[in-house]
């Protein structure tokens, strides 16, 4: 039931501040009317109630002798009942408004980095041909040109806007959800939206969230995906993981990753060029639709800063040659590596390891040989008379603990604790190499127990010996590790480990601890946990640990001298000392992780600060000032690591700019200053050459009850827009039956009715 009250179309009544959900829209009042939400049952009940009230009132008035007071009271009773009857039928005052503006059609164009992918071929062109594709960006720009939509301007307000990442995204990217929600918030009379994109969103909320808002507002989204759902033929250098620094005269491993979207294997010769003009080459074969991970060895001869560039030759059918090169900086230094060997008896592994390291001009070797059978420790050049004091111990980069333990004439509990602190706080490396005398078993009763990457068999302290030589077997992780790479290629390395001279003794090990990495196991001997782990690594605190479960590596010298024996131990020592040598002087050391951070990564800064006398400081004011490439300066105050990590100070920093950052560390207590550089790689969220995400575009259209138009045809798109229904007028309803004034009026009339009965003497 409707009762029309006014027609404001002629009167021109306007409410410029009419509030709608989420918007403020200028509208014009076009119609006002009173409506009821009644049902036949409720109407019959209301009429019956009114008839009964009227009949009862007349009887009461007649019984009172037609008294005037009684008559007015019964009239008031009838009015109250009539109001209640009206309330039961839910009267509402409904106002209809028309927007003052034309409905808006929004056209969103994606202009993020991925839209530069040129993977749109002319119609009917096979992807494998050499036809020149056009970029997604050019197609999207053509679809969103103002003259394309000029024919709709008479009926709609057409708004064309580009979008990419969110305003707070410093790394770039595609934020489809923010773009859609922004249009919904800024245009309250939005009738429909056209989204032209490749669907590759990588920042912000999922687009489905904004699509749900469009669905609730009954606004369809027409999506036009641009770009191929499959990668066009392409080769790319996706990673070139050059270390932060290298040592002059020592081989530097340069890992790289190549990917292929070709339908065939691609054989090529890659080149690595240095900034000094030196060139390295390698024959490679990238598998079809796969990737290749490999390493090239480079032995720098000069000290200084270099830039290395890896170049992959292009293929004839390749569509994007720009991603075939990648560059990275590296600093080449003169090595000064300090190693401490601690041993009980001068067994063969100790002798050959000491001799090999002493012949290395970049390594300074110190030895502590206890000789339990004699009253004095071993002596000679490089030998220590006693366990070093803390200020001397902190200078060692790598410590090798052989067949020694906490027993009389060897280590003490305090010295074992000092070794633990050196690893945890000073980023030193620790090599655990037990022997057949089983002295290392006593270390499990000290603080060094936490550092062991394996569980030792207490029932077999002297290990296991055999007349038949045992062999190492690399695990899957060991086959990829640089520590066990004794040959340049993976196949040659696996064959070498299988043919190395065997060992005739190995330690009593049950299994590896959680969090450790097993690089090699016994090739044949097992226990209830599987193969016996023999080469195991672990990270503890800021340092690294390696467990060598046999002392027979010296046998690798058979027929080749130090070639493999020294290469293995040289790689171990330099791997362990890598972080300590990032930046250091006599009083301070600064190392960070990861060593090649990307923008947005959390960079952990670790520093060691020593007093003028060389002892690690437990509390100090250590400040790192970081200057970004743009000149922006940030200051990070490093906090002490605590009582358990003396000499260690830690902090964190999140780089937001790619490029070379200058780091200056100062310590007020020792007056030291340390300068170094940090190269931050840019994080590219927008990847050129990746397939378009048609599934994302289809989901947006489906949720909003729009349509995905796979063919980028402007005529077809405008036909869909023109077919949209006229926007429904806006309504505002005032529920009279639930309004407080309505309820208050009934209560007031009931009060008057009761008082009137009292005055009339009826009650």
SETORLUM-377668 format. One record per residue (C-alpha): residue in three letters; x, y, z. Coordinates in steps of 0.001 Angstrom, whole numbers, padded with zeros to 6 digits, always signed. Layout:
SETORLUM-377668
alaXYZ...
This chain:
SETORLUM-377668
unk+000000+000000+000000unk+001405+003394-000937unk+000134+006892-000188unk+002003+009435-002360unk+002574+012633-000436unk+004683+014918-002652unk+006393+015008-006021unk+009583+016943-005552unk+010526+016684-009210unk+008601+019862-009887unk+009448+021608-006654unk+013182+020992-007126unk+013912+019981-003537unk+017606+019108-003276unk+019569+017452-000480unk+023268+018078-001383unk+024610+016215+001622unk+022623+013025+001341unk+024744+010350+003047unk+025066+006910+001531unk+027260+004047+002795unk+030959+004923+002138unk+030093+007962-000024unk+028746+011522-000035unk+026632+012047-003167unk+024780+015138-004414unk+021216+014045-005181unk+017753+015490-005906unk+014558+014420-004112unk+012129+013130-006753unk+009332+011430-004790unk+008008+010965-001238unk+005366+008499-000141unk+003963+006646+002827unk+004078+002873+002489unk+002903-000057+004617unk+004392-003543+004888unk+001087-005264+005565unk-000237-008782+005147unk-003888-009851+004667unk-003920-011516+008048unk-002630-008390+009787unk-005176-006159+007980unk-008063-008423+008987unk-006772-008525+012559unk-006432-004732+012658unk-009956-004143+011293unk-011415-006671+013714unk-009583-004974+016578unk-010931-001561+015550unk-014520-002897+015212unk-014296-004591+018609unk-012911-001429+020201unk-015660+000714+018624unk-018427-001676+019756unk-017037-001909+023286unk-016706+001864+023502unk-020274+002461+022392unk-021588+000025+025017unk-019586+001738+027772unk-020784+005198+026621unk-024430+003983+026540unk-024086+002461+030012unk-022803+005814+031344unk-025996+007522+030131unk-024219+009049+027178unk-021935+011042+029439unk-019706+013528+027591unk-016632+012616+029657unk-017157+008941+029014unk-017669+009618+025319unk-014358+011516+024985unk-012507+008756+026848unk-013849+006131+024463unk-012849+008251+021482unk-009347+008492+022940unk-009321+004709+023445unk-010284+004198+019807unk-007479+006550+018643unk-004895+004619+020706unk-006034+001292+019261unk-006019+002763+015747unk-002416+003921+016205unk-001439+000455+017440unk-003161-001096+014416unk-001224+001211+012121unk+002031+000266+013882unk+001323-003441+013346unk+001219-002785+009595unk+004668-001117+009695unk+004213+002317+008126unk+007339+003804+006487unk+008047+007214+004950unk+010005+006537+001757unk+011947+009201-000181unk+013387+008615-003646unk+016460+010505-004875unk+018100+010793-008259unk+021861+011600-008566unk+022669+014990-010051unk+025553+013545-012119unk+025631+011044-014917unk+026660+007490-013931unk+030393+006860-014012unk+032134+004200-016078unk+035708+003654-014808unk+038479+002286-017013unk+041586+001073-015121unk+044834+000507-017002unk+047668-001510-015460unk+051013+000236-016008unk+053221-001890-013739unk+056575-003291-014827unk+055226-006666-015938unk+053150-004883-018599unk+056383-004237-020512unk+056461-007920-021453unk+056260-008232-025227unk+054346-011498-025557unk+051268-010522-027560unk+051620-011891-031080unk+049519-010888-034065unk+046338-012926-034424unk+046985-016394-035852unk+050763-016276-035290unk+052269-019420-033653unk+054335-018728-030537unk+057347-020577-031936unk+057741-018272-034955unk+060058-015298-035095unk+057235-012756-035441unk+057794-009584-033456unk+055375-009456-030501unk+053996-006256-029027unk+054043-005339-025372unk+051108-005698-023044unk+051531-002018-022229unk+050982-000920-025837unk+047805-003002-026137unk+046455-001651-022840unk+047266+001930-023852unk+045393+001474-027120unk+042326+000119-025332unk+042238+002974-022810unk+042816+005924-025159unk+040227+008713-024543unk+039007+008730-028168unk+038100+005032-027887unk+035509+005861-025212unk+034321+009192-026651unk+031064+007671-027962unk+029914+006937-024385unk+030454+010457-023052unk+026872+011579-023743unk+025395+008874-021525unk+028182+008302-019001unk+031064+010055-017331unk+034018+007933-018486unk+036999+008035-016097unk+040293+006567-017353unk+043026+006038-014739unk+046313+004110-014642unk+047460+002107-011625unk+050404+000015-010434unk+051575-000413-006843unk+050149+001132-003690unk+051301+004541-002535unk+053261+003022+000350unk+055026+000415-001775unk+058637+001569-002248unk+059638-001475-004287unk+057024-001130-007019unk+054487-003784-007787unk+050889-004336-008810unk+048134-003693-006276unk+044872-004532-008038unk+042828-004560-004830unk+043818-001011-003906unk+043061+000243-007406unk+039580-001313-007437unk+038694-000187-003910unk+039911+003331-004658unk+037506+003689-007570unk+034629+002419-005445unk+035449+004931-002703unk+035946+007954-004964unk+032994+007522-007323unk+029714+006889-005463unk+027700+006857-008715unk+029925+004203-010287unk+027873+002044-012675unk+030534-000302-014042unk+034296-000760-014314unk+036624-002024-017037unk+039948-003505-015830unk+042739-003855-018406unk+045639-005788-016848unk+047739-008929-017026unk+046386-009941-013600unk+049874-010276-012119unk+049317-008770-008650unk+052168-009014-006145unk+051441-006515-003411unk+048453-005487-001306unk+045382-007530-000441unk+043947-010215-002775unk+041829-008687-005579unk+038921-010905-004535unk+038471-008696-001472unk+037697-005618-003587unk+035637-007763-005954unk+033386-008738-003038unk+032752-005038-002310unk+031742-004530-005946unk+029385-007499-005684unk+027699-006040-002584unk+027319-002684-004387unk+025898-004468-007464unk+028592-002983-009722unk+029957-005378-012391unk+033625-005421-013393unk+034511-006270-016983unk+038059-007621-017155unk+040241-007533-020252unk+043333-009737-019760unk+046368-008811-021851unk+049351-011087-022279unk+049978-014745-022967unk+049157-017402-020388unk+052320-019274-021392unk+055858-017967-021532unk+057205-017156-024943unk+060561-018739-025868unk+063169-017099-023657unk+066480-017593-021855unk+067358-015734-018668unk+070108-015345-016093unk+068009-015499-012931unk+070774-015552-010306unk+074463-014671-010050unk+075423-015233-006414unk+078860-013660-006253unk+080327-013646-002716unk+080901-010333-000979unk+084683-010709-001064unk+087393-013065-002218unk+091087-013680-001556unk+093789-012822-004036unk+095398-015965-005412unk+092616-018239-004107unk+089805-019711-006226unk+086470-017942-005849unk+083306-019862-006653unk+080766-017943-008714unk+077404-019776-008571unk+074800-018901-011199unk+071332-020009-012282unk+070005-020039-015838unk+066381-020676-016816unk+064893-021620-020170unk+061441-021375-021704unk+062588-022982-024942unk+061079-026204-026222unk+064544-027681-026753unk+067821-028010-024899unk+070023-024996-025498unk+073804-025394-025717unk+075881-022235-025401unk+079125-020784-024115unk+078568-018370-021235unk+081051-015634-020377unk+081977-013918-017147unk+083828-010661-017692unk+085558-008684-014983unk+085773-004923-014895unk+089500-005312-015653unk+088808-007096-018939unk+089470-010706-017845unk+087103-013253-019411unk+086009-016684-018154unk+084029-019088-020337unk+082088-022277-019737unk+080238-024656-022074unk+076730-025240-020720unk+073472-026846-021795unk+070243-025422-020392unk+067500-028091-020364unk+064268-027420-022216unk+061667-025651-020046unk+064003-026054-017071unk+066902-024424-015285unk+070601-024984-014773unk+072545-024304-011576unk+076310-024387-011862unk+079511-022761-010644unk+082534-021189-012318unk+085886-020917-010552unk+087801-017666-010785unk+091243-017077-009311unk+091783-013337-008922unk+095391-012163-008835unk+094983-008486-007971unk+093560-006804-004880unk+090705-004316-005313unk+087028-003894-006115unk+085706-005596-009245unk+082412-005964-011067unk+081637-009302-012672unk+079154-009608-015527unk+077643-012937-016575unk+076394-013048-020172unk+074308-015813-021772unk+074186-015750-025604unk+070703-015283-027015unk+068849-017909-029017unk+067344-017229-032441unk+063765-017664-031247unk+064246-015738-028001unk+061855-012817-027435unk+063513-010974-024525unk+067316-010679-024747unk+067471-008025-022009unk+067491-010620-019195unk+070519-012513-020526unk+073093-010576-018481unk+073559-009983-014769unk+076284-008097-012880unk+077506-008204-009282unk+080352-006519-007362unk+083101-008300-005408unk+086000-007107-003281unk+089318-008967-003562unk+091564-008772-000493unk+094801-010113+000816unk+094086-013013+003144unk+095096-013051+006796unk+093504-016154+008264unk+094476-017341+011758unk+093969-021025+012627unk+094512-022746+015979unk+095099-026528+016077unk+094531-028217+019452unk+095603-031851+019647unk+096749-034465+022150unk+098994-036725+020051unk+100643-035793+016723unk+098633-038260+014633unk+098921-038326+010852unk+095879-036127+010158unk+097235-033470+012523unk+100688-033513+010899unk+099493-033264+007318unk+096838-030661+008130unk+099386-028502+009947unk+101913-028796+007121unk+099311-027973+004447unk+098081-024857+006268unk+101604-023654+007016unk+102465-023763+003319unk+099516-021440+002618unk+100883-017858+002588unk+097482-016444+003620unk+097155-018579+006749unk+098917-018165+010074unk+098878-021455+012017unk+099259-021807+015788unk+099384-025214+017493unk+098724-026446+020998unk+099985-030057+021305unk+099452-031457+024803unk+101559-034688+024523unk+099971-036448+027547unk+102849-038950+027779unk+105473-036259+028471unk+105656-033485+031005unk+105771-030590+028496unk+103643-029578+025535unk+104886-029705+021974unk+107248-026906+020984unk+108710-025231+017931unk+107753-022464+015511unk+104052-021629+015830unk+103521-023727+018979unk+101811-022315+022066unk+102978-023207+025551unk+099468-023019+027042unk+095852-022437+026143unk+095583-018801+024932unk+094135-016060+027084unk+090792-014490+026010unk+092430-011556+024225unk+094583-013951+022187unk+091857-016554+021655unk+089548-013902+020149unk+092018-013362+017289unk+091630-016878+015869unk+089248-017348+012958unk+089157-021156+013001unk+089872-023579+015850unk+090445-027281+015197unk+089837-029467+018262unk+091300-032920+017767unk+091405-035932+020076unk+091402-033852+023264unk+089042-033562+026200unk+088516-032163+029668unk+090988-034402+031432unk+094166-033872+033412unk+096866-032238+031352unk+094495-031123+028578unk+091493-028743+028571unk+089680-027361+031611unk+085992-026570+032033unk+086759-022854+031793unk+088687-023336+028566unk+085840-025365+027077unk+083474-022488+027957unk+085863-020024+026303unk+085806-022091+023104unk+082024-022014+023116unk+081988-018241+023548unk+084503-017808+020746unk+082151-019611+018359unk+078872-018144+019606unk+079971-014531+020027unk+083096-014038+017914unk+081846-015785+014720unk+084781-018211+014808unk+084669-021638+013199unk+085107-024849+015168unk+086232-028158+013656unk+085582-031229+015817unk+087838-034100+014723unk+087783-036952+017285unk+090368-039738+017424unk+090517-043390+018411unk+091548-042535+022008unk+088042-041115+022613unk+089066-038009+024551unk+086344-035879+022924unk+083653-037860+024723unk+084492-035896+027895unk+083543-032670+026103unk+079905-033772+026244unk+080001-032981+029972unk+080948-029348+029281unk+079269-026388+027612unk+080640-027672+024294unk+077963-030359+024283unk+075532-027890+022647unk+077971-027349+019786unk+078243-030983+018703unk+076153-031526+015548unk+075946-035293+016249unk+075190-037663+019105unk+078270-039686+020112unk+077902-043311+021160unk+078966-043422+024826unk+079161-047199+024623unk+081839-046959+021923unk+084158-044094+022981unk+087114-045318+020887unk+085076-045543+017681unk+085212-048318+015118unk+088177-049697+013198unk+088352-052089+010262unk+091017-053720+008158unk+088857-053030+005106unk+088918-049309+004207unk+085576-047510+004403unk+084347-044946+001885unk+082521-041634+002108unk+079166-041313+000393unk+077895-037792-000288unk+074318-037018+000604unk+072092-035023-001725unk+072965-031933+000293unk+076661-032821+000240unk+076645-033212-003534unk+075530-029562-003824unk+077721-028177-001036unk+080772-026104-001842unk+082607-027655+001123unk+082760-031071-000525unk+083371-029785-004073unk+086807-031225-004895unk+086243-031148-008661unk+084750-028416-010813unk+081686-030303-012090unk+079099-032216-010088unk+079566-035509-011947unk+083358-035384-011697unk+083078-034526-008004unk+080781-037495-007306unk+083142-039854-009132unk+086111-038507-007186unk+084521-039071-003775unk+083683-042613-004802unk+087320-043270-005719unk+089139-041468-002876unk+091419-043663-000713unk+089321-045015+002167unk+089624-044673+005936unk+090121-047477+008450unk+088681-045786+011526unk+085630-043655+012221unk+084088-042173+015367unk+081260-043783+017306unk+078349-041684+016071unk+074707-042669+016447unk+072920-039934+014477unk+072928-036251+013587unk+071199-033687+015786unk+068195-031704+014639unk+069176-028548+012786unk+072472-029938+011492unk+073336-030734+007869unk+074792-034112+006923unk+077149-033787+003960unk+078612-037320+003889unk+077898-040688+005477unk+079609-044064+005657unk+079030-045844+002362unk+078145-049182+003952unk+077966-049187+007776unk+074575-048432+009314unk+072762-048506+012634unk+069094-048296+013587unk+069018-044641+012485unk+070463-045336+009032unk+073867-044569+007532unk+076570-043355+009943unk+077006-039555+009511unk+080687-038618+009094unk+080804-035021+007779unk+078206-032841+009491unk+077889-029052+009744unk+075945-026792+012061unk+075523-023098+012838unk+075755-022035+016467unk+075342-018412+017500unk+077346-016389+015001unk+079835-019166+014221unk+079967-022403+012254unk+080853-025956+013271unk+082060-028939+011269unk+082272-032482+012619unk+084766-034739+010825unk+084038-038298+011919unk+087328-039813+010695unk+090993-038867+010741unk+091847-040553+007442unk+091557-037562+005081unk+095364-037450+004894unk+095181-040625+002794unk+093652-038540-000031unk+097232-037448-000755unk+098008-040813-002351unk+099324-040148-005831unk+098224-036491-005894unk+100001-035027-002822unk+098045-032137-001270unk+095612-031569-004159unk+092424-032845-002543unk+093498-032933+001090unk+094393-029271+001190unk+091518-028206-001046unk+089023-029721+001361unk+090512-028231+004512unk+091193-024910+002789unk+087535-024666+001805unk+086452-025556+005335unk+088689-022921+006930unk+087632-020151+004561unk+083947-021075+004841unk+084174-020803+008609unk+086107-017513+008592unk+083980-015863+005912unk+081802-013722+008196unk+084657-012703+010523unk+086586-011315+007569unk+083820-009125+006158unk+085224-006008+007860unk+087704-005927+010730unk+090637-004155+012314unk+092617-004672+015516unk+089828-003496+017850unk+086536-004143+016045unk+084902-006540+013645unk+081621-006097+011753unk+079762-008882+009989unk+076216-009127+008763unk+073674-011610+007491unk+072650-012062+004758unk+075873-010925+003127unk+074028-009963-000091unk+070744-008504+001193unk+067903-007304-000983unk+065725-004293-000405unk+063136-005103+002232unk+065259-007829+003859unk+066034-007585+007559unk+069805-007201+007784unk+071274-008536+011028unk+074326-006536+012104unk+076817-008293+014396unk+079908-006658+015819unk+082789-007659+018046unk+084419-004909+020076unk+087674-005377+021991unk+089389-003207+024552unk+092728-001586+023826unk+094324-004568+025559unk+092528-006993+023211unk+089921-008371+025625unk+086289-008572+024398unk+084108-005802+025840unk+080998-006907+027680unk+079315-003481+027521unk+080096-000655+025160unk+078488+002067+023059unk+078707+000606+019554unk+077022+002659+016822unk+076738+001924+013104unk+075992+004855+010812unk+074550+003770+007445unk+074582+006094+004451unk+072256+005006+001636unk+073012+005734-002040unk+070552+008654-001939unk+072482+010262+000913unk+069943+009361+003590unk+071665+008547+006878unk+070366+006120+009495unk+071956+005306+012823unk+071712+001886+014458unk+072896+001399+018041unk+074008-002168+018596unk+072947-003820+021834unk+075155-006147+023928unk+074582-009830+023278unk+074340-010534+027032unk+076440-012321+029602unk+076428-015530+027577unk+077804-013761+024494unk+080583-011492+025668unk+082121-009222+023092unk+079090-009478+020773unk+076832-006550+019883unk+073812-006954+017626unk+071267-004824+015789unk+069124-004834+012664unk+068515-002638+009656unk+066043-002867+006771unk+067483-001333+003568unk+064939+000346+001304unk+067287+001442-001481unk+069369-000716-003819unk+073007+000106-004366unk+076150+000581-002320unk+075676+001603+001322unk+078502+003091+003380unk+078780+001707+006931unk+080786+003445+009659unk+081038+001729+013044unk+082359+003513+016109unk+082983+002420+019679unk+083293+005048+022405unk+085131+002740+024827unk+088089+001878+022569unk+087938+004940+020312unk+087917+002753+017198unk+086338+003498+013835unk+085634+000916+011152unk+084491+001736+007599unk+083093-000736+005098unk+080599-000953+002255unk+077462-003027+001802unk+075892-003761-001566unk+072104-004089-001486unk+070428-005742-004422unk+067116-004393-005652unk+064084-006597-005159unk+062175-006709-008416unk+058552-007525-007758unk+057681-006852-011367unk+059179-009597-013517unk+059174-009138-017259unk+058479-012290-019231unk+056217-014097-016770unk+052862-015535-017968unk+049751-013392-017592unk+047326-014334-014796unk+044069-014828-016665unk+042724-016788-013701unk+042866-013681-011507unk+040987-011631-014079unk+038346-014342-014483unk+037831-014514-010713unk+037261-010756-010447unk+034685-010846-013236unk+032912-013880-011781unk+032626-012461-008250unk+031288-009109-009451unk+028882-010738-011954unk+030709-009035-014773unk+032422-010708-017695unk+035971-011509-018768unk+036476-010393-022370unk+039379-012457-023642unk+039525-010523-026928unk+040759-006930-026459unk+038119-005494-028807unk+036969-001942-027907unk+033678-002354-029807unk+032776-005480-027833unk+033691-003835-024534unk+031537-000758-025257unk+028604-002978-026220unk+028752-004627-022802unk+028899-001222-021099unk+025994+000171-023114unk+023862-002858-022160unk+024140-002098-018443unk+020747-001342-016845unk+019910+002170-015735unk+021023+002836-012192unk+018227+002367-009690unk+017129+005507-007815unk+018402+005908-004291unk+015962+005498-001423unk+015807+006617+002176unk+013281+005004+004489unk+011991+006290+007815unk+010440+003469+009840unk+007589+005293+011579unk+006397+002180+013416unk+009743+001846+015143unk+010399+005557+015648unk+010761+006682+019295unk+008318+009574+018745unk+005622+007155+017589unk+006108+004995+020666unk+006220+008096+022846unk+002925+009348+021379unk+001154+006086+022230unk+002545+006130+025772unk+001428+009768+026189unk-002110+009001+024993unk-002311+006010+027339unk-001260+008247+030225unk-003919+010833+029342unk-006517+008071+029004unk-005700+006688+032469unk-005719+010105+034111unk-009049+010893+032406unk-010624+007751+033812unk-009421+008768+037281unk-010903+012244+036939unk-014178+010871+035585unk-014365+008478+038539unk-014539+005416+036354unk-011796+003688+038397
